């Protein structure tokens, strides 16, 4: 009987403690919600209720002036690209979207077949259309490329070049040949130990100093190469972690079936490794997209750069908050879409 009394008393104490803890949590949550509402209500009033979006002149209201965003929208999207040639960047981005959806939705064998096109022909075709000279179109110099277009192009082209290089580096680091392994390790650790802003500075400022006289390489191409080498080092470690996570029995079973080393890698080991690291690969894509804002240090204007430049216009002074809020929403929207796409891809691939 004494033991039952003790158990009942312990249960009463546990219930009281649980009730007290739950009540305290509710109070804290309620206070946090009230504080959040106190902060959001003025912001909502400024951004929506008192905002002005009609017209094309400076705003006279106390709310947000979204007219500034409306007037500068094409600049934020495409930089200083010629207005009558905007069909070219729209067509290029549509090609990349179709290619990415095809690669991630198609079967693994079909993806292997179209991957060379994605790595080589698609970047060249994009460059030719945007530049114009290869197809007899009006020439648009890369200094006029900017805004969201430049951010996406740097991300997509750099990833298309960095992924195969990262795969080779990952395989090289796992190689049994000392020279190949040492070279891969040295390359990966070198680029991982250098900040991206230093890579951009070296590729844009220092590289032309060591080139032969009269040799000129477009600044954007130098940025592509620098960002691709930098990104490949991180992708190599992501892919290597996936390769290490594949059970050795998978390779042994493939060998027992008579598959060669290359077939074991591309048909058995690599598909499982890449599926396992889909979240990490998408995370690398998101990080690279956000890091494209650093190209402003080499005189190129991505989305954030065009917003900063627009804020210096004397006619639109005082509307930097609207510009940065717009840029932040675009960055958040792209990153959120990539994260949702990653979740959907994991479901499709049964990760």
Secondary structure by P-SEA (a helix, b strand, c coil): caaaaaaaaaaaaaaaaaaaaaaaaaaaaaaaaaaaaaaaaaaaaaaccccccccccccccccccaaaaaaacccccccccccccaaaaaaaaaaaaaaaaaaaaccaaaaaaaccccccaaaaaaaaaaaccccccccccccccccaaaaaaaaaaaaaaaaaaaaaaaaaaacccaaaaaaaaaaaaaaaaccaaaaaaaacccccccccccccccaaaaaaaaaaaaaaaaaaaaaaaaaaaccaaaaaaaaaacccaaaaaacccaaaaaaaaaaaaaaaaaaaaaacccccccccccaaaaaaaaaaccccccaaaaaaaaaaaaaaaaaaaaaaaaaaaaaaacc
